[in-house]
Amino acid sequence: MFIDTMKSSKCVLKARLWYYGVAFAHLFYAAVVLLSIDMSQDENPAVSAYIYIRWRLLTSWFNLLTLCYFPMCLYCDWMELNGRGDEKPVMRLRQIKEILFTSIILPTTMYCDILFWRVWHKDPSLIAPVAIFEYLPHWTHHSLHSFSGVTVLIDLLIVPRRRPAKLLPGMALTTAFVTIYACMVAITYANGVAVYSVLNVFDSFKITLLMIMSYIEHYFYYTLQWCIVDVVWKNRVYTEKVHSN
C-alpha cells in the first residue's frame, strides 16, 4: 500500500506547520484537562468506574492516534521546508503518517464525531451515565467531537495527495482497526463492563445491526476522502503529468 503525496510550496509548508502546531497544542491541552478530572470518588459506581472505562472509548483511541500524527506531520513538513523531504527516513515516516491518517484517523474521527452528536441530541444516556457529563467542561465535547472532525477535513484539503492505485489495502487496515476495537469492547462487556451504555439497552440483534452500520460508515468515509482528493487535487496531478511528459 503506497500513498503518494505531492510537494508543496514553502508558503504552504509554513502555513501547515502553524496549523499542525496549533492543532497539536489544542488537543494536548484538552487531553491534560480531561485526564486531570478525577471521578473515582463519585458515589455512583457507574461514574467512578468511568475513570478506567474512558481509556476504552473510541474517542480516546483516535485522539491518541491524532496526538501521534501531528508531530509526524510537523517533522515531515519541517524537513521538506529545509530541502530534506526526499531523505529515506522522512519518506518512510511520511508513508506511515499517510496510511495512519487515511485508513484510521479520518474514517474513525468522522464516524465517531457524527455518531456522537446524533446520539447526544437524541439521548446522551445511550453514550454514558448522564452524571459523567457533569464532570466535563462543555467545550471539551467540541474539542473531541467537533474540532477533531474539522481538523481532519482541513488536513484533507491542505495536503496534496494522490488516490492510491488500489483502495482495498487501505480499507483492509480500516477493517482491522474496527475489528480490533469491536473485540476489545466485546471482551470488556463479557467481563461485566459496558464501554457504552447503549450495550445495556440494545438486544443482540440491534447490537449486531450497530456493528454492521459501523463497518459500512467507516468504509463510506474511507471512500469519500478519496473522492474529495480527486476533486481537490485532480487538476494538479494532471498538470504535473503534462509537465513531466
Secondary structure, DSSP 8 states (H G I E B T S, - for coil): ----B----HHHHHHHHHHHHHHHHHHHHHHHHHHT---TT-SSHHHHTHHHHGGGSHHHHHHHHHHHHHHHHHHHHHHHHTT-TTSHHHHHHHHHHHHHIIIIIHHHHHHHHHHHHHHHHH-GGGTS-GGGGGTS-HHHHHHHHTHHHHHHHHHHHHS-B---S-SHHHHHHHHHHHHHHHHHHHHHHHTT--SSGGGGTS-HHHHHHHHHHHHHHHHHHHHHHHHHHHHHHHHHHHHHHHHH-
